[in-house]
Amino acid sequence: MKKKFERVFTLLLAALLVVSMAGCGGTPSEPPGEEGNDGGGETVVIRVNSAFNSATVDETANGIAALEFVDRVAERTNGAYEIKLFMDSQLGGSTDQIVGGLQTGAFEMCTKAVGDFGEFTDAFMPFNFPYLYSSPEVVHAIIDGPVGDRIRQDCIDDIGIRVLAFTELGYRHVTNSKHPIKTPDDMKGLKIRTMNDPYQIAAMEALGAAVTPMSYSEVFTSLQTKVIDGQENPCQNIWTDKFYEVQDYMTLTKHSYTVQIIGISEAYFQTLPEDVQQILIEEGHNLELRNREELEAIDNAQLEELKKVMDVYELSDEEYEAFRDIAATSWDAAKEAMGDEYFDLLMSEVEKAEAALKN
C-alpha cells in the first residue's frame, strides 16, 4: 500500500492541470465565525469533483441522495457551508486527477467508483471479487460492519481520502456491438472496457475478453469509434449516458456490484470545526440510506427502458453459474493481495449476511 501511496506524488502534471481547471471555482473561504452566515460571515464552499451527469443527476438513486446531502449540509450549518457539485467531471475525470486534485487542494471532495482506485490503493479489495455478492443486502452488511471500517481506515492511510458515504449503482452487466452474449465463449476476443483495477481486469480476461481499461469519460466515444466493442456497467450508467446508442446487445451478467464513494480530503476534513465534521459524517450516513431506498425501483425502471432499445438477454441459472465458475478463478490473486486473515474476515461476514437473509 505504501508503494501506491508514494505513486500519488508522481502525479504533478495531472494535479497542476486539475488546479488550473478548478481555478474558476475559487478557493475555499475561511471558516465563518460563531455567528455563521446569518451574522454576515462568508460562506465556505466545499467543492466536489463529480462524474454525475448534470442532465440526469435527479434520475439516479445516488444522484438524488447526493442532492439531498447538499441541501441538508447547508440547512444544518445555517448556510455557513455550501457543498458545490462540479458535475460532468469538470475538474478532471481520471483517478490521477482526482487523487492529485484532493491532495493539492484543487477541490475538497469527490465522487468516484471504488474500482477506479485499484492503481492507488487496495483499500477497496473486498469489492473486487466477481460474483461474491448474491444481493444488495449482503453488500450493505459488508459496508456497515468491520470490513467497512477497515476499508475506510485503509483509504485514509493510503490516499488521504475519508469516505463520507458509500453510494450504490447496482449490479454491472456487459454490453457490446458485435453479437449476443449467452456463454463465456461469446466473450472471447471482444474488446471490453473495464475500470483500471487489476482484479476486475483479471476476471474479464478469464472470460476471454480483450480488456481495455480507460477513464469512464472516454467510454462513449471509444464505443462510437469502435476503439472498443463493449463495456460493463450498471443499468444506471448504460441508460443515463446513452450507451444504447452505440451498443446493440446487453447481457445481465451481474458479475459485480458497483459501489462509489463520496470522499473528502482527510487533510481538509481535519481543518473543519468538530460540529461541521459531525454534520458531514451524519449526513453522509443518511445519504447512504436514501440511496439504498431509491436504488431498486430506479434500477428496475431503467432496465425496462433499456429493453425497449437494446437486445437484452437474461442468463438462466445454469448460464450464470458457467460465467461465475470461470470469473471466480480471479479470486486467488485478490485473496493473496488481501492476506488470509483479512480474506477470512470478509468471507465470514458474507456468510453471516447470507445466513441472516435466510432466517
Secondary structure, DSSP 4 states (H G I P E B T S, - for coil): -HHHHHHGGG-HHHHHHHHHHHGGG--PPPPP-TTTGGGTPPPEEEEEE----TTTGGGSHHHHHHHHHHHHHHHHTTTSEEEEEE-TTTT--SHHHHHHHHHHTS-SEEEEEGGGGTTT-STTGGG-STT--SSHHHHHHHHHSHHHHHHHHHHHHHHSEEEEEEEEEEEEEEEESS----SGGGGTT-EEE--S-HHHHHHHHHTT-EE----GGGHHHHHHTTS-SEEEEEHHHHHHTTGGGT--EEEE---SEEEEEEEEEHHHHTTS-HHHHHHHHHHHHHHHHHHHHHHHHHHHHHHHHHHHHSEEEEPPHHHHHHHHHHHGGGHHHHHHHH-HHHHHHHHHHHHHHHHHHH-
